[in-house]
Each structure stands twice: as C-alpha cells, then as structure tokens.
Amino acid sequence: MIFDRITVRADQMGGIPCIRGLRVPVATIVGMVADGMASGEILAAYPDLEPANVEQALRYAADAVRETELTLSDAAETPIQEVFRLLVEDEQRTTLVCDDVLAALAEGRRCLVLSHWKQHWHLLAEALRSRGVSPLVFEGGLGKRARAPRCWSKSRTLHPATTSS
C-alpha cells in the first residue's frame, strides 16, 4: 500500500513517521485510538487533520507490525537451526522484506538489512537485484576462533602515544 499521507523525513521530528505536512506523529494518533478516543475526538484535538489522515495512520501502523506465519510440524521439538532454515527458505517472507526495502527507498530512506545466515542475505540480495536494486553486501568471514586474537581482552591496556614538543 502507498501511504501518501505519511512522511518520514530525517529533518522532521527526528525521522519518525508523521502525517504529511504536519508534525503529528503516527504514534500519537495510534496512541489516541488505543486510549479509546473516537476519530471525531482526535480530529477535534488536531483541527488540521482530516479523517483520511487518521485512517492512514492506523493502516501504516498495522502494516509496520504485520504478522507473518511460519508453520512447524512440532514446534516444541524443532531445533532452532531448523526454524532459521525455514525462515530463510520462506519466499513470502523474502518478498515482504524486499517490498519493505523498496518502499523505504522510494521514500528516500536508507536501509540496512541484517542476517546471520549467509544463504539468507544471498537470497535477499538476489531478490533485490531482480527488482532493480543493487545492494551493498558486507560479509563477515571470521569465526569465533579467528576473531579471538584480534579482539581486545580486559587485561590489555591501550597506552596513548607519546609525542615530543
């Protein structure tokens, strides 16, 4: 869905979603509804709002927290690695992630997509490429043993460099 009444701008309200042209956060409207206020009461509190602004704020919030479903045959006995594998292979979920990235890019936002599984970010990157986006992919390749010598331990002390005047 296109949210033509919602804007997300870094220079306005710290980049939180607001009603277009106003400094009224979507979260404020959603909170008012959650507190039991009727649309008419919200419009009275914010005279510059229109009924469509309230409706779109609620749709925006619902879209932001939409549920996805993952069916497991025996959830209690399924190892977490198997759950991760199923998530990686879930084409509908990959499509949703790509849709979210494309929507954010269309709004002029920057995106960071993280995944612990290399197979997952390969699939995401390829799906984005197929939709005309060229993602920049960073790959970590050091395992725990390889990282250990490169990390600072608590016993190490960093001494400031001395300079002569």
Beta strands, then each sheet from edge to edge (+ up, - down):
strand 1: 6-7
strand 2: 18-19
sheet 1: 1+ 2-
end
